[in-house]
Amino acid sequence: LLQLQTLGTQMRTVVEQHNRKIDLITQTQVAAHIRTDSLLRMALASDPFERDAHFMAFNHAGFLVGSGRNALRQMGFTPDEQRSFDAQTRLVRDIQAVQEHVIDLLNAERSADAYRVLVEEAIPVQEAFNQQLADMRNLYHQANLVAQQQAQQTYRRTFLLTLGFGIAAVAL
């Protein structure tokens, strides 16, 4: 029974940690989409007040992306997860540089150039980042499935062992 209790505790820990990481990745991905969407809306807006509102949403989404990545970093990574996170960090730098270039073009009243850079550079880099996040999320889903299968097998063995010892004790 103690082994079953320990198994249950370990299972909850693994699944809760993986689910928390999945949730953080999803939140980060949504914020990244909002950031790109806000940038696109800024490029399409002609009203300066509307553009400012989109710029505020753009900055807030950037804060959410950074917060999500920081929360993931604080949870710790396996070596494979760390490599994936480092690759994402390089992409984030590229994304920021391209997005800042788009903002600079918009501020210089070069909307057509900003839109071109957005479509040709910013969106493809953002899609690569989103794919990396999706891949990372899938790894955690797979890890959850493996942990659940291992826990079920261990539980069955322990249950049968406990049942066998109980029957043997009653028979004695």
C-alpha positions in Angstrom: 0.0 0.0 0.0 2.9 2.3 0.7 4.3 1.6 -2.6 1.0 2.3 -4.3 0.8 5.6 -2.4 4.4 6.5 -3.5 3.6 5.6 -7.1 0.5 7.8 -7.0 2.5 10.7 -5.7 5.2 10.3 -8.3 2.6 10.0 -11.1 0.9 13.2 -10.0 4.2 15.0 -9.8 5.3 14.0 -13.3 2.0 14.6 -15.0 1.4 17.9 -13.2 4.8 19.1 -14.1 4.4 18.1 -17.7 0.9 19.5 -17.9 2.2 22.8 -16.4 4.8 23.0 -19.1 2.2 22.2 -21.8 0.1 25.0 -20.4 3.0 27.4 -20.4 3.9 26.5 -24.0 0.3 26.9 -25.1 0.1 30.3 -23.4 3.4 31.4 -25.0 2.3 30.3 -28.4 -1.0 32.1 -28.1 0.8 35.3 -27.0 3.2 34.9 -30.0 0.2 34.7 -32.3 -1.3 37.8 -30.8 2.0 39.6 -31.1 2.3 38.8 -34.8 -1.4 39.6 -35.4 -1.0 43.0 -33.7 2.0 43.7 -35.9 0.0 42.8 -39.0 -2.9 45.0 -37.8 -0.5 47.9 -37.2 0.8 47.5 -40.8 -2.7 47.6 -42.1 -4.0 50.5 -40.0 -4.0 54.0 -41.3 -5.3 55.7 -38.2 -2.4 56.6 -35.8 -4.6 56.0 -32.7 -5.6 52.6 -34.0 -2.0 51.8 -34.7 -1.1 52.9 -31.2 -3.7 50.5 -29.7 -2.3 47.7 -31.8 1.2 48.6 -30.6 0.1 48.4 -27.0 -1.3 44.9 -27.7 1.9 44.0 -29.5 4.0 45.0 -26.5 1.8 43.3 -24.0 1.9 40.0 -26.0 5.7 40.3 -26.1 5.7 40.6 -22.3 3.5 37.4 -22.1 5.9 35.5 -24.4 8.8 36.5 -22.2 6.9 35.6 -19.1 6.0 32.2 -20.4 9.5 31.4 -21.5 10.9 32.5 -18.1 8.4 30.3 -16.3 9.4 27.4 -18.4 13.1 28.1 -17.7 12.4 28.2 -14.0 10.8 24.8 -14.1 14.0 23.2 -15.4 14.8 21.2 -18.5 16.3 17.9 -19.5 19.3 18.2 -21.8 17.0 17.6 -24.9 14.5 20.2 -23.7 17.4 22.7 -23.0 18.6 22.3 -26.6 15.1 22.9 -27.9 14.7 25.9 -25.7 18.1 27.3 -26.8 17.1 26.9 -30.5 13.8 28.8 -29.6 15.9 31.5 -27.9 17.8 32.1 -31.2 14.5 32.2 -33.1 13.1 34.7 -30.6 16.1 37.0 -31.2 15.5 36.8 -34.9 11.8 37.4 -34.5 12.5 40.5 -32.3 14.9 41.9 -34.8 12.6 41.5 -37.7 9.6 42.8 -35.8 11.6 45.9 -34.6 12.5 46.5 -38.2 8.8 46.4 -39.2 8.0 48.8 -36.4 10.8 51.1 -37.6 9.4 51.1 -41.1 5.9 51.8 -39.9 7.3 54.7 -37.8 9.0 56.0 -40.9 5.6 56.0 -42.7 6.8 53.2 -45.0 3.8 50.9 -44.6 4.3 49.1 -47.9 7.8 48.1 -47.0 6.8 47.2 -43.5 4.0 44.9 -44.9 6.5 43.3 -47.3 9.0 42.6 -44.5 6.2 41.3 -42.3 5.0 38.8 -44.9 8.4 37.8 -46.3 10.4 37.6 -43.1 8.5 38.1 -39.8 5.6 35.6 -40.4 7.9 32.7 -41.7 10.2 33.1 -38.7 7.2 33.2 -36.4 5.8 30.1 -38.0 9.1 28.3 -37.3 8.9 29.4 -33.6 5.3 28.2 -33.4 6.4 24.8 -34.9 9.1 24.5 -32.3 6.6 25.2 -29.5 4.2 22.6 -30.9 7.0 20.0 -31.1 7.9 20.7 -27.5 4.3 20.4 -26.4 4.0 17.1 -28.3 7.1 15.8 -26.4 5.4 16.5 -23.1 2.2 14.8 -24.2 4.3 11.8 -25.2 6.1 11.9 -21.8 2.7 12.0 -20.0 1.6 8.9 -21.9 4.7 7.0 -21.1 4.5 8.0 -17.4 0.9 6.9 -17.3 1.6 3.5 -19.0 4.5 2.9 -16.6 2.4 3.8 -13.6 -0.4 1.5 -14.8 2.0 -1.4 -15.2 3.6 -0.8 -11.8 0.1 -0.4 -10.2 -1.1 -3.7 -11.7 2.1 -5.6 -10.5 1.9 -4.1 -7.0 -1.9 -4.8 -6.8 -1.4 -8.4 -7.9 1.5 -8.8 -5.5 -0.5 -7.4 -2.6 -3.4 -9.5 -3.5 -1.2 -12.6 -3.7 0.3 -11.9 -0.3 -3.1 -11.2 1.2 -4.5 -14.5 -0.1 -1.3 -16.4 1.1 -1.7 -14.7 4.5 -5.3 -15.7 4.8 -4.5 -19.3 3.7 -1.8 -19.6 6.4 
